[in-house]
Amino acid sequence: MVRVANKSQGASESASEGALPGASSGAHARVAPAKRSYHHGDLREALIEAATTIVRERGAEHFTVSDACRLAGVSTAAPYKHFRDRNEILEEVVQRAFAVLADRGVDAARASGEGTLAGIVAMNLAYVDYAIEEQGLFRLMFGQHPDIKQDEDVLACGQSCFSRVVEQFEFFCRRNQIDEDPTAVCLRVWTFVHGMAYLLMDEDYSAVAPGLDHRALLMSATPMLLGVDAQT
């Protein structure tokens, strides 16, 4: 799900608006040596990991390339060889976050029984839990920065994540002889679950339903959204 190709390969070395610091306007831009010695691929990974940590702890709105370089222990010129700008680093962060979200949901469904109501409920709970635990990443994944959200590779990863969720609904519909389109069923349930995730993150439930047990609510709502008996 995570792309390997570097979008900045073959790009001009001249600095442009939004370009990373350290870019030279000359034909032979020089990159200052990093504070630590990295293998070519390790440096790229170190920067992505640093960016992920910052987004987790502070939110994408507080992410800067210089902070990522400081956390990774490299010069501010180092990212120029691996990323075109700040957004491309965040795009990589989002792609990997979608992969983790998909894995967590599918793993939860499998652990509770693919094709069962318990499996769908477990996947829904895993989604909400991820949103609560990874609020910085979750907000970035779902449109905090529209230009990142519309990146073709980010879109592909989001669609791949969604297709893996739909697959679980296909198992459920087939096992329970439900004729409705699995994608339509998935969308109905996801709309509720995604909305719940944001209501919890923004603490909106506390204003209207203090002490709400969102897990119990999700467990009781899922069968109704699926159109099945709670004992399925």
WOKA-V116802 format. One record per backbone hydrogen bond with DSSP energy under -1.0 kcal/mol. CO is the residue of the C=O (numbers start at 1). NH is the residue of the N-H. If there is no record, write none. Layout:
co=CO nh=NH
co=CO nh=NH
This chain:
co=6 nh=9
co=8 nh=11
co=16 nh=19
co=20 nh=23
co=39 nh=43
co=40 nh=44
co=41 nh=45
co=42 nh=46
co=43 nh=47
co=44 nh=48
co=45 nh=49
co=46 nh=50
co=47 nh=51
co=48 nh=52
co=49 nh=53
co=50 nh=54
co=51 nh=55
co=52 nh=56
co=53 nh=57
co=54 nh=58
co=55 nh=59
co=59 nh=62
co=60 nh=63
co=64 nh=68
co=65 nh=69
co=66 nh=70
co=67 nh=71
co=68 nh=72
co=69 nh=73
co=69 nh=74
co=75 nh=78
co=77 nh=80
co=78 nh=81
co=79 nh=82
co=79 nh=83
co=85 nh=89
co=86 nh=90
co=87 nh=91
co=88 nh=92
co=89 nh=93
co=90 nh=94
co=91 nh=95
co=92 nh=96
co=93 nh=97
co=94 nh=98
co=95 nh=99
co=96 nh=100
co=97 nh=101
co=98 nh=102
co=99 nh=103
co=100 nh=104
co=101 nh=105
co=102 nh=106
co=103 nh=107
co=104 nh=108
co=105 nh=109
co=106 nh=110
co=107 nh=111
co=108 nh=112
co=109 nh=113
co=113 nh=116
co=116 nh=120
co=117 nh=121
co=118 nh=122
co=119 nh=123
co=120 nh=124
co=121 nh=125
co=122 nh=126
co=123 nh=127
co=124 nh=128
co=125 nh=129
co=126 nh=130
co=127 nh=131
co=128 nh=132
co=129 nh=133
co=130 nh=134
co=134 nh=138
co=135 nh=139
co=136 nh=140
co=137 nh=141
co=138 nh=142
co=139 nh=144
co=145 nh=148
co=145 nh=149
co=146 nh=150
co=148 nh=151
co=151 nh=155
co=152 nh=156
co=153 nh=157
co=154 nh=158
co=155 nh=159
co=156 nh=160
co=157 nh=161
co=158 nh=162
co=159 nh=163
co=160 nh=164
co=161 nh=165
co=162 nh=166
co=163 nh=167
co=165 nh=169
co=166 nh=170
co=167 nh=171
co=168 nh=172
co=169 nh=173
co=170 nh=174
co=171 nh=175
co=172 nh=176
co=173 nh=178
co=181 nh=185
co=182 nh=186
co=183 nh=187
co=184 nh=188
co=185 nh=189
co=186 nh=190
co=187 nh=191
co=188 nh=192
co=189 nh=193
co=190 nh=194
co=191 nh=195
co=192 nh=196
co=193 nh=197
co=194 nh=198
co=195 nh=199
co=196 nh=200
co=197 nh=201
co=198 nh=202
co=199 nh=204
co=205 nh=209
co=209 nh=212
co=212 nh=214
co=213 nh=217
co=214 nh=218
co=215 nh=219
co=216 nh=220
co=217 nh=221
co=218 nh=222
co=221 nh=225
co=222 nh=226
co=223 nh=227
co=223 nh=228
co=229 nh=232
